[in-house]
Amino acid sequence: MLPITDVSHSEELCVTRVQLFQGLTLEQQREVVGVARPTLLDRAERVYSAGDDMSQLMVVHTGRVKISRVSPEGHEQIIRVLGSGDFIGESAFISGDRPDHEATALESAQLCVFDHADLGRLVEQHPSIGLRMLESVSQRLNETEARLASVISEDVTARLARYLLALPVRRRTGGSPQVVLPLAKKDIASLLDTTPESLSRQLRRLSDSGVILQGARGAITITDVDALSALSSE
Protein backbone atom coordinates (compact mmCIF):
# COMPACT_ATOMS: atom_id res chain seq x y z
CA MET A 1 0.00 0.00 0.00
CA LEU A 2 1.24 3.49 -0.82
CA PRO A 3 2.15 5.85 2.04
CA ILE A 4 -0.58 8.43 2.61
CA THR A 5 0.30 12.00 3.47
CA ASP A 6 -2.31 14.74 3.91
CA VAL A 7 -1.94 17.59 1.43
CA SER A 8 -4.56 20.31 1.92
CA HIS A 9 -6.74 21.40 -0.98
CA SER A 10 -4.64 19.53 -3.56
CA GLU A 11 -7.25 16.87 -4.30
CA GLU A 12 -9.70 19.24 -6.03
CA LEU A 13 -7.04 20.55 -8.39
CA CYS A 14 -6.03 16.98 -9.14
CA VAL A 15 -9.60 16.01 -10.02
CA THR A 16 -10.16 19.00 -12.27
CA ARG A 17 -7.06 18.14 -14.30
CA VAL A 18 -8.19 14.59 -15.08
CA GLN A 19 -10.12 13.87 -18.26
CA LEU A 20 -11.81 10.99 -16.44
CA PHE A 21 -13.81 13.43 -14.31
CA GLN A 22 -14.23 16.37 -16.67
CA GLY A 23 -17.75 15.31 -17.63
CA LEU A 24 -18.91 15.90 -14.07
CA THR A 25 -20.40 19.07 -12.64
CA LEU A 26 -18.47 21.04 -10.02
CA GLU A 27 -20.66 19.56 -7.27
CA GLN A 28 -20.02 16.04 -8.56
CA GLN A 29 -16.28 16.72 -8.76
CA ARG A 30 -16.36 17.77 -5.13
CA GLU A 31 -17.97 14.42 -4.36
CA VAL A 32 -15.04 12.72 -6.09
CA VAL A 33 -12.64 14.85 -4.05
CA GLY A 34 -14.17 13.38 -0.91
CA VAL A 35 -12.80 9.91 -1.67
CA ALA A 36 -9.42 10.92 -3.15
CA ARG A 37 -6.37 10.24 -0.95
CA PRO A 38 -3.22 12.30 -1.64
CA THR A 39 0.08 10.43 -1.68
CA LEU A 40 3.59 11.87 -1.78
CA LEU A 41 6.46 10.03 -3.48
CA ASP A 42 10.20 10.63 -3.38
CA ARG A 43 12.32 10.54 -6.51
CA ALA A 44 13.00 6.93 -7.63
CA GLU A 45 10.40 5.57 -5.19
CA ARG A 46 8.57 2.50 -6.47
CA VAL A 47 4.81 2.96 -6.70
CA TYR A 48 4.09 -0.70 -7.40
CA SER A 49 5.77 -3.72 -8.99
CA ALA A 50 4.64 -6.25 -11.57
CA GLY A 51 2.25 -8.73 -9.98
CA ASP A 52 1.24 -6.47 -7.09
CA ASP A 53 -2.38 -6.15 -6.05
CA MET A 54 -3.40 -3.10 -8.09
CA SER A 55 -6.72 -2.24 -6.44
CA GLN A 56 -6.29 1.51 -6.84
CA LEU A 57 -6.69 4.17 -9.50
CA MET A 58 -3.70 6.52 -9.27
CA VAL A 59 -3.80 10.03 -10.72
CA VAL A 60 -0.63 12.09 -11.09
CA HIS A 61 -1.14 15.53 -9.58
CA THR A 62 2.42 16.85 -9.79
CA GLY A 63 5.71 15.31 -10.92
CA ARG A 64 6.22 12.40 -13.31
CA VAL A 65 5.92 8.62 -13.01
CA LYS A 66 7.38 6.13 -15.48
CA ILE A 67 5.62 2.91 -16.41
CA SER A 68 8.05 0.17 -17.45
CA ARG A 69 8.63 -3.54 -17.82
CA VAL A 70 11.79 -5.36 -16.79
CA SER A 71 12.92 -8.42 -18.75
CA PRO A 72 14.23 -11.56 -17.01
CA GLU A 73 17.71 -10.34 -18.03
CA GLY A 74 17.12 -7.08 -16.13
CA HIS A 75 16.60 -4.84 -19.19
CA GLU A 76 14.11 -2.05 -18.57
CA GLN A 77 11.65 -1.07 -21.30
CA ILE A 78 9.82 2.19 -20.63
CA ILE A 79 6.23 2.01 -21.85
CA ARG A 80 5.18 5.58 -21.15
CA VAL A 81 5.71 8.49 -18.78
CA LEU A 82 2.77 9.90 -16.83
CA GLY A 83 2.54 13.62 -16.10
CA SER A 84 0.04 15.90 -14.40
CA GLY A 85 -3.53 14.70 -14.99
CA ASP A 86 -2.52 11.24 -16.29
CA PHE A 87 -3.71 8.14 -14.47
CA ILE A 88 -3.05 4.41 -14.16
CA GLY A 89 -5.06 1.55 -12.71
CA GLU A 90 -8.22 1.73 -14.82
CA SER A 91 -7.34 -1.48 -16.69
CA ALA A 92 -7.00 -3.37 -13.40
CA PHE A 93 -10.34 -1.92 -12.29
CA ILE A 94 -12.06 -3.17 -15.44
CA SER A 95 -10.36 -6.57 -15.78
CA GLY A 96 -9.26 -7.37 -12.22
CA ASP A 97 -5.85 -8.44 -13.56
CA ARG A 98 -2.60 -7.66 -11.80
CA PRO A 99 -0.12 -5.45 -13.68
CA ASP A 100 2.67 -6.91 -15.83
CA HIS A 101 4.64 -3.67 -15.40
CA GLU A 102 5.94 -1.45 -12.63
CA ALA A 103 5.62 2.25 -11.81
CA THR A 104 8.40 4.45 -10.40
CA ALA A 105 8.55 8.16 -9.59
CA LEU A 106 11.00 9.96 -11.89
CA GLU A 107 11.02 12.90 -9.48
CA SER A 108 9.21 13.99 -6.34
CA ALA A 109 5.55 13.47 -7.15
CA GLN A 110 2.11 13.75 -5.68
CA LEU A 111 -0.65 11.31 -6.56
CA CYS A 112 -4.38 11.27 -5.89
CA VAL A 113 -5.38 7.69 -5.09
CA PHE A 114 -8.84 6.11 -5.36
CA ASP A 115 -9.53 2.64 -3.95
CA HIS A 116 -11.33 0.48 -6.50
CA ALA A 117 -14.24 0.02 -4.08
CA ASP A 118 -14.76 3.80 -3.91
CA LEU A 119 -14.24 4.07 -7.66
CA GLY A 120 -16.89 1.41 -8.24
CA ARG A 121 -19.44 3.42 -6.27
CA LEU A 122 -18.55 6.53 -8.26
CA VAL A 123 -19.02 4.67 -11.55
CA GLU A 124 -22.43 3.43 -10.41
CA GLN A 125 -23.47 6.99 -9.57
CA HIS A 126 -21.82 8.59 -12.61
CA PRO A 127 -21.67 6.18 -15.59
CA SER A 128 -19.72 8.75 -17.64
CA ILE A 129 -16.65 7.89 -15.54
CA GLY A 130 -16.84 4.25 -16.64
CA LEU A 131 -17.29 5.27 -20.27
CA ARG A 132 -14.22 7.53 -20.14
CA MET A 133 -12.26 4.69 -18.55
CA LEU A 134 -13.11 2.42 -21.47
CA GLU A 135 -12.12 5.18 -23.88
CA SER A 136 -8.77 5.47 -22.08
CA VAL A 137 -8.11 1.73 -22.35
CA SER A 138 -9.01 1.80 -26.05
CA GLN A 139 -6.72 4.78 -26.66
CA ARG A 140 -3.80 3.05 -24.96
CA LEU A 141 -4.34 -0.07 -27.06
CA ASN A 142 -4.27 2.07 -30.20
CA GLU A 143 -1.08 3.77 -29.01
CA THR A 144 0.52 0.38 -28.32
CA GLU A 145 -0.37 -0.85 -31.81
CA ALA A 146 0.97 2.35 -33.39
CA ARG A 147 4.20 2.06 -31.43
CA LEU A 148 4.66 -1.57 -32.45
CA ALA A 149 4.05 -0.65 -36.08
CA SER A 150 6.62 2.15 -35.91
CA VAL A 151 9.24 -0.17 -34.41
CA ILE A 152 8.68 -2.69 -37.20
CA SER A 153 8.46 -0.27 -40.13
CA GLU A 154 10.50 2.78 -39.12
CA ASP A 155 14.15 3.35 -38.29
CA VAL A 156 15.45 5.08 -35.18
CA THR A 157 15.90 8.39 -37.00
CA ALA A 158 12.18 8.60 -37.84
CA ARG A 159 11.14 7.72 -34.29
CA LEU A 160 13.56 10.26 -32.82
CA ALA A 161 12.41 12.99 -35.24
CA ARG A 162 8.77 12.39 -34.34
CA TYR A 163 9.63 12.42 -30.64
CA LEU A 164 11.47 15.75 -30.88
CA LEU A 165 8.66 17.35 -32.87
CA ALA A 166 6.12 16.25 -30.24
CA LEU A 167 7.98 17.91 -27.35
CA PRO A 168 6.55 21.23 -26.11
CA VAL A 169 8.46 24.28 -27.33
CA ARG A 170 10.14 26.03 -24.40
CA ARG A 171 11.13 29.16 -26.30
CA ARG A 172 12.39 30.31 -29.67
CA THR A 173 16.00 31.19 -30.41
CA GLY A 174 16.42 33.33 -33.51
CA GLY A 175 13.08 32.06 -34.80
CA SER A 176 13.96 28.39 -34.24
CA PRO A 177 11.96 26.39 -31.67
CA GLN A 178 13.86 25.08 -28.67
CA VAL A 179 12.77 22.00 -26.74
CA VAL A 180 14.22 20.27 -23.69
CA LEU A 181 14.64 16.53 -23.38
CA PRO A 182 12.37 15.66 -20.42
CA LEU A 183 14.16 12.41 -19.56
CA ALA A 184 17.66 11.04 -19.30
CA LYS A 185 18.93 9.83 -22.69
CA LYS A 186 18.91 6.21 -21.53
CA ASP A 187 15.20 6.56 -20.69
CA ILE A 188 14.42 8.23 -24.03
CA ALA A 189 16.28 5.41 -25.78
CA SER A 190 14.14 2.87 -23.93
CA LEU A 191 10.97 4.77 -24.81
CA LEU A 192 11.99 4.78 -28.50
CA ASP A 193 12.90 1.08 -28.46
CA THR A 194 16.57 1.61 -29.16
CA THR A 195 19.88 1.71 -27.29
CA PRO A 196 21.51 4.75 -25.65
CA GLU A 197 24.44 4.39 -28.06
CA SER A 198 22.16 4.42 -31.11
CA LEU A 199 20.25 7.41 -29.76
CA SER A 200 23.49 9.36 -29.22
CA ARG A 201 24.62 8.54 -32.78
CA GLN A 202 21.35 9.76 -34.24
CA LEU A 203 21.49 12.99 -32.26
CA ARG A 204 25.05 13.59 -33.49
CA ARG A 205 23.99 12.96 -37.09
CA LEU A 206 21.13 15.43 -36.78
CA SER A 207 23.55 17.95 -35.28
CA ASP A 208 26.22 17.38 -37.95
CA SER A 209 23.65 17.81 -40.72
CA GLY A 210 22.43 21.10 -39.24
CA VAL A 211 18.93 19.89 -38.41
CA ILE A 212 19.31 20.46 -34.67
CA LEU A 213 21.69 22.20 -32.30
CA GLN A 214 22.37 20.50 -28.96
CA GLY A 215 22.80 22.69 -25.90
CA ALA A 216 23.35 22.24 -22.20
CA ARG A 217 20.98 20.33 -19.89
CA GLY A 218 19.10 18.59 -22.68
CA ALA A 219 18.21 21.75 -24.59
CA ILE A 220 17.80 21.19 -28.33
CA THR A 221 17.19 23.91 -30.91
CA ILE A 222 15.44 22.63 -34.02
CA THR A 223 17.21 24.67 -36.68
CA ASP A 224 15.51 23.00 -39.66
CA VAL A 225 11.93 22.06 -38.83
CA ASP A 226 11.11 21.05 -42.40
CA ALA A 227 14.02 18.62 -42.58
CA LEU A 228 13.09 17.09 -39.21
CA SER A 229 9.47 16.76 -40.31
CA ALA A 230 10.58 14.99 -43.48
CA LEU A 231 12.68 12.56 -41.45
CA SER A 232 9.74 11.82 -39.13
CA SER A 233 7.63 10.57 -42.03
CA GLU A 234 10.24 8.38 -43.70
Secondary structure, DSSP 4 states (H G I P E B T S, - for coil): -------TTHHHHHHHH-GGGTTS-HHHHHHHHTT-EEEEE-TT-EEE-TTS---EEEEEEES-EEEEEE-TT--EEEEEEE-TT-EE-HHHHHH-PPPSSEEEESSSEEEEEEEHHHHHHHHHH-HHHHHHHHHHHHHHHHHHHHHHHHHHH--HHHHHHHHHHHSPP-EEETTEEEEE--S-HHHHHHHTTS-HHHHHHHHHHHHHTTSEEE-GGGEEEES-HHHHHHHHT-
